[in-house]
Structures are given as C-alpha cells and as structure tokens.
Amino acid sequence: MKFKIIVLLHNVNPNKKIMKKILFIFLAFTFGSKYAFTQDSGENDLKNFRFGLKAAGMLTWYKPDDVKKYTSGGVSARGGYGLITDFRLNKVACFETGLQVDYDRGKLNFLTEKDTNFYYLDKDGALIAKSDSAAGTIKYRVNMRDYHTTYLTIPITLKLKTPEIGSITYFGQFGLNASFRLKSRTTDDVNSVSGLVIGGHSTQTDLLNTKDMNMFRLQLNIGGGAEWSLAGSTSMVFGLNWYNGFSNVLKLDSEYLFRTPSNGGVASKQNAKSSCIALTIGVLF
C-alpha cells in the first residue's frame, strides 16, 4: 500500500505541488488518527463503575488467644459467594467493595486438665446455660468443638492494577473485611459427667450456638490476582487472599460453658480469631 502511494506521488506533475501537499496532509491525518484511536481504545473500555459475581473456596481455621486453655483443631475447607462492585479512582486504582456470604468453620481443642468446660443438654438436645434444673438434663464435658458459622461480609479494599499486558491485568489489594454473624452451630466431642465421675465418650451434633458467638467480626484482607479481558469491560477475575482475623469471634463470657464447680460454676472465658485463605473466581462487567 505504501509503495503504491509513493509511486503515485512520484508521478505527480511538478506543477501540482499544492495537490501533493494536500495529499500528504490527508494521509498524515488519516494514519495519525488511526494510530491515536488504536492507542486509546483500551482506555475507552474502562468504566468508572463495574459490578460482578464471585465464588470462593476457603481454607479456614481458629487461632485461640489463650493456648493454656485451647489449641487450634486445624484447617477446614469451606466456601462463599457474593457480589463485587468496583469504583475506579484513576487508571491504576479502584475502591472495591461488595456483599458476600461466608461459611466459616473453626475447631478448638479444650485442654481439660487446665480448665475444664461443662454444659448441659436437655432431653431434646437443646443447650441450657449453666443450669441442670430441667428434668432429664445431662451434663457434658467438652473435649473438642467444631464451629460452623455463617457471616454476611462487606469487604472494603483498595485495588491497585497494572496496565493491560496482553489481555491480562494484574492487581494487588489491601483492606478490611467487616462481617456480621447470621447463625452458628457446633459439633462437640464430649464425655458425659455424673457427679465427679467422667462417663462415656460421644459426639453431639448440630447444636445451636448462635448466642455464644459475637455479632461482629473484623479481618485484615490482603491479596492479589489477575483480570483476564474477555470483551470490552467484561473480564474473568482470579484472586488469592489472606483474611487475618483480629477480633474475637466468641463471646468473652460464654452463654453455655462454665468452669468446674470448684470455681463456682462461673462462665468460661473464650477468645479466638478466625482466619482463612480464599481462592476467588468471578466475572466483572
């Protein structure tokens, strides 16, 4: 194409210099405009507001504050899902928030030789706080508790993004997760107790424990990932985040657990943080 243009210009009559100049200006404008449009097309696809959906697989655990009373029961696999909203601040930064449902899980081992914890169950398996007055109640000593708690979480993060490399944009993010407890149930490894005699071992499942959990949870949210551009502003999102808990997810004075009768049957003290590593996959529009 360039060769043909050069030949045509070479064959133009010298008396038509004005036409040559006009043709040069036209060509410069045409190719210059095309180049500018190509350079800016990616920027034109950026939006000040984007939204999307996500799903997450999580490895969760509890970290007890007092290791003389409790130890962590290890890592559990859970999940979550939610809505993503991005508000663009400039070409490289955006404010990301949303709404997500997190299914949290954590296990605590109770060190019975240090601080024995008891509770009562009635004949229907409902927890009775610090009381054995109802007929048919059974007293249990807790050895291990497996917490299953559902949270409604609002992530509040700053996301910093690279320019698009090929069709991929990389990002890092930093902020907080503010969570509100919805409901909680536990599975307990216990021994029955009669007087001073420790009886047989059993597992108590699906115990309602909502009142023994704090309403609010805070976690530090640090992570990074990539956006793979599909078309226009639509992209697939892949992220890996660490949620480091720094608030007590348990009520400090338990509603249900109490210490040995020799200590007056006082409420057990509880303190544990909930943390997790989350792998997220989503779509942004």
Summary of the structure (lengths in Angstrom):
residues: 285
radius of gyration: 31.2
end to end distance: 39.2
largest distance: 119.3
contacts: 845
relative contact order: 0.17
helix: 16%
strand: 60%
